[in-house]
Amino acid sequence: MKTHKAIAKRFRVTRNKKVVQKKTGQNHFRIKKSGKYKINKKGKKQISKVYQKSIIKAIG
């Protein structure tokens, strides 16, 4: 089965089969956001188990 490239760019599967994604709202218009907001947007967020199976299947 082919890899779904759009999903592969946005999600990553960890060693323990957890799916993580970059948090939204980090690319532009950040100058007017508070420091607390920007700190909370750092890092990755874990995807709920409802969607994990379909994402892993699409990535291959």
MMTF fields as JSON, N, C-alpha, C and O atoms, coordinates in Angstrom:
{
  "mmtfVersion": "1.0.0",
  "mmtfProducer": "UNKNOWN",
  "numBonds": 239,
  "numAtoms": 240,
  "numGroups": 60,
  "numChains": 1,
  "numModels": 1,
  "chainsPerModel": [1],
  "groupsPerChain": [60],
  "chainIdList": ["A"],
  "bondAtomList": [4, 2, 8, 6, 12, 10, 16, 14, 20, 18, 24, 22, 28, 26, 32, 30, 36, 34, 40, 38, 44, 42, 48, 46, 52, 50, 56, 54, 60, 58, 64, 62, 68, 66, 72, 70, 76, 74, 80, 78, 84, 82, 88, 86, 92, 90, 96, 94, 100, 98, 104, 102, 108, 106, 112, 110, 116, 114, 120, 118, 124, 122, 128, 126, 132, 130, 136, 134, 140, 138, 144, 142, 148, 146, 152, 150, 156, 154, 160, 158, 164, 162, 168, 166, 172, 170, 176, 174, 180, 178, 184, 182, 188, 186, 192, 190, 196, 194, 200, 198, 204, 202, 208, 206, 212, 210, 216, 214, 220, 218, 224, 222, 228, 226, 232, 230, 236, 234],
  "bondOrderList": [1, 1, 1, 1, 1, 1, 1, 1, 1, 1, 1, 1, 1, 1, 1, 1, 1, 1, 1, 1, 1, 1, 1, 1, 1, 1, 1, 1, 1, 1, 1, 1, 1, 1, 1, 1, 1, 1, 1, 1, 1, 1, 1, 1, 1, 1, 1, 1, 1, 1, 1, 1, 1, 1, 1, 1, 1, 1, 1],
  "groupList": [{"groupName": "MET", "atomNameList": ["N", "CA", "C", "O"], "elementList": ["N", "C", "C", "O"], "formalChargeList": [0, 0, 0, 0], "bondAtomList": [1, 0, 2, 1, 3, 2], "bondOrderList": [1, 1, 2], "singleLetterCode": "M", "chemCompType": "L-PEPTIDE LINKING"}, {"groupName": "LYS", "atomNameList": ["N", "CA", "C", "O"], "elementList": ["N", "C", "C", "O"], "formalChargeList": [0, 0, 0, 0], "bondAtomList": [1, 0, 2, 1, 3, 2], "bondOrderList": [1, 1, 2], "singleLetterCode": "K", "chemCompType": "L-PEPTIDE LINKING"}, {"groupName": "THR", "atomNameList": ["N", "CA", "C", "O"], "elementList": ["N", "C", "C", "O"], "formalChargeList": [0, 0, 0, 0], "bondAtomList": [1, 0, 2, 1, 3, 2], "bondOrderList": [1, 1, 2], "singleLetterCode": "T", "chemCompType": "L-PEPTIDE LINKING"}, {"groupName": "HIS", "atomNameList": ["N", "CA", "C", "O"], "elementList": ["N", "C", "C", "O"], "formalChargeList": [0, 0, 0, 0], "bondAtomList": [1, 0, 2, 1, 3, 2], "bondOrderList": [1, 1, 2], "singleLetterCode": "H", "chemCompType": "L-PEPTIDE LINKING"}, {"groupName": "ALA", "atomNameList": ["N", "CA", "C", "O"], "elementList": ["N", "C", "C", "O"], "formalChargeList": [0, 0, 0, 0], "bondAtomList": [1, 0, 2, 1, 3, 2], "bondOrderList": [1, 1, 2], "singleLetterCode": "A", "chemCompType": "L-PEPTIDE LINKING"}, {"groupName": "ILE", "atomNameList": ["N", "CA", "C", "O"], "elementList": ["N", "C", "C", "O"], "formalChargeList": [0, 0, 0, 0], "bondAtomList": [1, 0, 2, 1, 3, 2], "bondOrderList": [1, 1, 2], "singleLetterCode": "I", "chemCompType": "L-PEPTIDE LINKING"}, {"groupName": "ARG", "atomNameList": ["N", "CA", "C", "O"], "elementList": ["N", "C", "C", "O"], "formalChargeList": [0, 0, 0, 0], "bondAtomList": [1, 0, 2, 1, 3, 2], "bondOrderList": [1, 1, 2], "singleLetterCode": "R", "chemCompType": "L-PEPTIDE LINKING"}, {"groupName": "PHE", "atomNameList": ["N", "CA", "C", "O"], "elementList": ["N", "C", "C", "O"], "formalChargeList": [0, 0, 0, 0], "bondAtomList": [1, 0, 2, 1, 3, 2], "bondOrderList": [1, 1, 2], "singleLetterCode": "F", "chemCompType": "L-PEPTIDE LINKING"}, {"groupName": "VAL", "atomNameList": ["N", "CA", "C", "O"], "elementList": ["N", "C", "C", "O"], "formalChargeList": [0, 0, 0, 0], "bondAtomList": [1, 0, 2, 1, 3, 2], "bondOrderList": [1, 1, 2], "singleLetterCode": "V", "chemCompType": "L-PEPTIDE LINKING"}, {"groupName": "ASN", "atomNameList": ["N", "CA", "C", "O"], "elementList": ["N", "C", "C", "O"], "formalChargeList": [0, 0, 0, 0], "bondAtomList": [1, 0, 2, 1, 3, 2], "bondOrderList": [1, 1, 2], "singleLetterCode": "N", "chemCompType": "L-PEPTIDE LINKING"}, {"groupName": "GLN", "atomNameList": ["N", "CA", "C", "O"], "elementList": ["N", "C", "C", "O"], "formalChargeList": [0, 0, 0, 0], "bondAtomList": [1, 0, 2, 1, 3, 2], "bondOrderList": [1, 1, 2], "singleLetterCode": "Q", "chemCompType": "L-PEPTIDE LINKING"}, {"groupName": "GLY", "atomNameList": ["N", "CA", "C", "O"], "elementList": ["N", "C", "C", "O"], "formalChargeList": [0, 0, 0, 0], "bondAtomList": [1, 0, 2, 1, 3, 2], "bondOrderList": [1, 1, 2], "singleLetterCode": "G", "chemCompType": "PEPTIDE LINKING"}, {"groupName": "SER", "atomNameList": ["N", "CA", "C", "O"], "elementList": ["N", "C", "C", "O"], "formalChargeList": [0, 0, 0, 0], "bondAtomList": [1, 0, 2, 1, 3, 2], "bondOrderList": [1, 1, 2], "singleLetterCode": "S", "chemCompType": "L-PEPTIDE LINKING"}, {"groupName": "TYR", "atomNameList": ["N", "CA", "C", "O"], "elementList": ["N", "C", "C", "O"], "formalChargeList": [0, 0, 0, 0], "bondAtomList": [1, 0, 2, 1, 3, 2], "bondOrderList": [1, 1, 2], "singleLetterCode": "Y", "chemCompType": "L-PEPTIDE LINKING"}],
  "groupTypeList": [0, 1, 2, 3, 1, 4, 5, 4, 1, 6, 7, 6, 8, 2, 6, 9, 1, 1, 8, 8, 10, 1, 1, 2, 11, 10, 9, 3, 7, 6, 5, 1, 1, 12, 11, 1, 13, 1, 5, 9, 1, 1, 11, 1, 1, 10, 5, 12, 1, 8, 13, 10, 1, 12, 5, 5, 1, 4, 5, 11],
  "groupIdList": [1, 2, 3, 4, 5, 6, 7, 8, 9, 10, 11, 12, 13, 14, 15, 16, 17, 18, 19, 20, 21, 22, 23, 24, 25, 26, 27, 28, 29, 30, 31, 32, 33, 34, 35, 36, 37, 38, 39, 40, 41, 42, 43, 44, 45, 46, 47, 48, 49, 50, 51, 52, 53, 54, 55, 56, 57, 58, 59, 60],
  "secStructList": [7, 7, 7, 7, 2, 2, 2, 2, 2, 2, 3, 3, 3, 7, 6, 6, 1, 7, 3, 3, 3, 3, 7, 1, 1, 7, 1, 1, 7, 7, 6, 6, 1, 7, 2, 2, 2, 2, 2, 2, 6, 1, 1, 3, 3, 3, 7, 7, 2, 2, 2, 2, 2, 2, 2, 2, 2, 2, 2, 7],
  "xCoordList": [0.838, 0.0, 0.886, 1.901, 0.513, 1.298, 1.126, 0.097, 2.157, 2.105, 1.293, 1.455, 0.42, -0.346, 0.561, 0.777, 1.094, 2.143, 1.687, 2.465, 0.442, -0.044, -0.084, 0.233, -0.47, -0.506, 0.916, 1.219, 1.78, 3.16, 3.913, 4.799, 3.58, 4.222, 3.784, 4.55, 2.574, 1.994, 2.103, 2.063, 2.24, 2.237, 3.498, 4.136, 3.844, 4.992, 4.597, 3.891, 5.051, 4.749, 5.977, 7.078, 5.792, 6.898, 7.181, 6.489, 8.194, 8.546, 7.413, 7.216, 6.677, 5.593, 4.269, 3.213, 4.319, 3.129, 2.163, 0.958, 2.691, 1.873, 2.046, 3.13, 0.983, 1.032, 1.099, 0.259, 2.1, 2.266, 2.23, 2.504, 1.883, 1.709, 2.219, 2.152, 2.727, 3.128, 1.88, 0.85, 1.975, 0.831, 0.566, 1.494, -0.694, -1.069, -0.795, -0.616, -0.764, -0.625, 0.795, 1.015, 1.776, 3.174, 3.865, 5.033, 3.209, 3.926, 4.02, 5.104, 2.954, 3.02, 2.026, 1.206, 2.102, 1.311, 1.594, 0.685, 2.842, 3.183, 3.607, 3.69, 3.874, 4.377, 3.349, 3.711, 2.083, 1.039, 0.544, -0.309, 1.069, 0.673, 1.495, 2.62, 0.932, 1.631, 2.715, 2.689, 3.66, 4.736, 4.22, 4.718, 3.225, 2.634, 2.006, 2.132, 1.333, 0.704, 1.76, 1.581, 2.873, 3.918, 4.633, 4.992, 4.837, 5.474, 4.588, 5.087, 3.276, 2.351, 2.274, 1.9, 2.62, 2.564, 3.828, 3.877, 4.848, 6.074, 5.828, 4.956, 6.61, 6.573, 5.502, 4.981, 5.184, 4.246, 3.011, 3.035, 1.932, 0.745, 0.398, 0.59, -0.113, -0.458, -1.869, -2.77, -2.048, -3.341, -4.145, -3.582, -5.464, -6.313, -6.316, -6.055, -6.611, -6.575, -7.604, -7.459, -8.628, -9.666, -9.072, -9.458, -8.135, -7.573, -6.244, -5.798, -5.61, -4.271, -4.205, -3.28, -5.163, -5.131, -5.194, -4.455, -6.074, -6.21, -4.983, -4.597, -4.366, -3.171, -1.997, -1.267, -1.812, -0.73, -0.911, 0.062, -2.138, -2.427, -2.107, -1.573, -2.431, -2.191, -0.705, -0.251, 0.051, 1.485, 2.202, 3.178, 1.711, 2.285, 3.049, 3.613],
  "yCoordList": [-1.179, 0.0, 1.247, 1.285, 2.251, 3.473, 4.328, 4.279, 5.108, 6.046, 7.265, 7.793, 7.709, 8.938, 10.097, 10.338, 10.817, 11.81, 12.981, 13.482, 13.428, 14.563, 14.215, 15.051, 12.985, 12.547, 12.325, 12.659, 11.769, 11.497, 12.777, 12.755, 13.891, 15.17, 15.754, 16.475, 15.456, 16.105, 15.297, 15.871, 13.982, 13.119, 12.274, 12.024, 11.837, 10.957, 9.874, 10.143, 8.645, 7.521, 7.254, 7.089, 7.209, 6.966, 5.47, 4.66, 5.115, 3.702, 2.913, 1.738, 3.551, 2.874, 2.943, 2.729, 3.244, 3.296, 4.411, 4.298, 5.488, 6.671, 7.624, 7.717, 8.327, 9.269, 10.677, 11.057, 11.457, 12.824, 13.792, 13.43, 15.041, 16.082, 17.398, 17.619, 18.27, 19.61, 20.394, 20.31, 21.146, 21.956, 23.071, 23.592, 23.429, 24.442, 25.851, 26.055, 26.812, 28.217, 28.663, 29.566, 28.057, 28.401, 29.086, 29.451, 29.276, 29.693, 31.204, 31.698, 31.94, 33.383, 34.095, 33.457, 35.426, 36.285, 35.984, 36.038, 35.669, 35.326, 36.545, 36.462, 37.663, 38.84, 39.376, 39.894, 39.254, 39.779, 38.774, 39.103, 37.561, 36.545, 36.711, 37.208, 36.297, 36.406, 35.334, 34.33, 35.57, 34.605, 33.286, 32.225, 33.344, 32.128, 31.276, 30.051, 31.935, 31.243, 30.529, 29.377, 31.242, 30.685, 29.517, 28.542, 29.618, 28.523, 27.281, 26.168, 27.465, 26.332, 25.674, 24.505, 26.404, 25.861, 25.1, 24.509, 25.101, 24.365, 22.865, 22.416, 22.111, 20.662, 20.011, 20.613, 18.782, 17.97, 17.678, 17.784, 17.309, 16.851, 15.458, 15.133, 14.641, 13.267, 13.213, 13.903, 12.388, 12.216, 11.191, 10.237, 11.386, 10.469, 9.089, 8.944, 8.082, 6.696, 6.411, 5.446, 7.226, 7.035, 7.137, 6.384, 8.065, 8.325, 7.617, 7.538, 7.104, 6.547, 5.395, 5.33, 4.499, 3.314, 3.699, 3.15, 4.639, 5.033, 5.806, 5.676, 6.607, 7.36, 6.414, 6.564, 5.441, 4.475, 3.676, 3.394, 3.316, 2.566, 3.407, 2.887, 4.7, 5.577, 5.855, 6.0, 5.929, 6.186, 4.961, 5.084, 3.794, 2.58, 1.852, 0.797],
  "zCoordList": [0.0, 0.0, 0.0, 0.695, -0.762, -0.855, 0.399, 1.073, 0.69, 1.805, 1.403, 0.303, 2.297, 2.068, 2.469, 3.657, 1.476, 1.711, 2.573, 3.384, 2.414, 3.206, 4.687, 5.534, 5.0, 6.401, 6.915, 8.06, 6.083, 6.493, 6.835, 7.689, 6.188, 6.475, 7.813, 8.451, 8.241, 9.416, 10.703, 11.791, 10.601, 11.774, 11.813, 10.79, 13.028, 13.22, 14.208, 15.18, 13.962, 14.844, 15.697, 15.172, 17.02, 17.939, 18.028, 17.411, 18.795, 18.974, 19.611, 19.3, 20.491, 21.21, 20.473, 21.067, 19.17, 18.303, 18.688, 18.464, 19.266, 19.52, 18.347, 17.771, 17.997, 16.882, 17.455, 18.272, 17.028, 17.511, 16.343, 15.199, 16.661, 15.657, 16.231, 17.44, 15.367, 15.78, 16.173, 15.504, 17.247, 17.669, 16.665, 16.047, 16.508, 15.525, 16.049, 17.249, 15.137, 15.505, 15.756, 16.563, 15.088, 15.332, 14.166, 14.296, 13.043, 11.845, 11.64, 11.332, 11.797, 11.569, 12.471, 13.13, 12.497, 13.385, 14.861, 15.689, 15.188, 16.568, 17.383, 18.608, 16.734, 17.442, 18.434, 19.49, 18.099, 18.981, 20.017, 20.841, 19.983, 20.956, 22.233, 22.196, 23.345, 24.619, 24.724, 24.013, 25.618, 25.825, 26.349, 25.973, 27.216, 27.776, 26.676, 26.677, 25.743, 24.612, 23.765, 23.369, 23.493, 22.642, 23.313, 22.654, 24.618, 25.347, 25.324, 25.165, 25.48, 25.455, 24.083, 23.978, 23.041, 21.685, 21.296, 20.217, 22.148, 21.848, 21.968, 22.712, 21.226, 21.346, 20.494, 19.555, 20.833, 20.065, 20.904, 22.13, 20.221, 20.934, 20.444, 19.272, 21.348, 21.012, 20.44, 20.915, 19.418, 18.77, 19.559, 20.096, 19.631, 20.386, 19.748, 18.553, 20.551, 20.093, 19.012, 18.262, 18.922, 17.908, 16.505, 15.611, 16.31, 14.991, 14.739, 13.594, 15.785, 15.638, 14.642, 13.832, 14.695, 13.834, 12.358, 11.54, 12.017, 10.615, 10.126, 8.964, 10.997, 10.613, 10.376, 9.397, 11.269, 11.113, 9.824, 9.124, 9.514, 8.287, 7.047, 6.067, 7.085, 5.939, 5.728, 4.593, 6.822, 6.712, 6.149, 5.41, 6.504, 5.922, 6.939, 6.649]
}
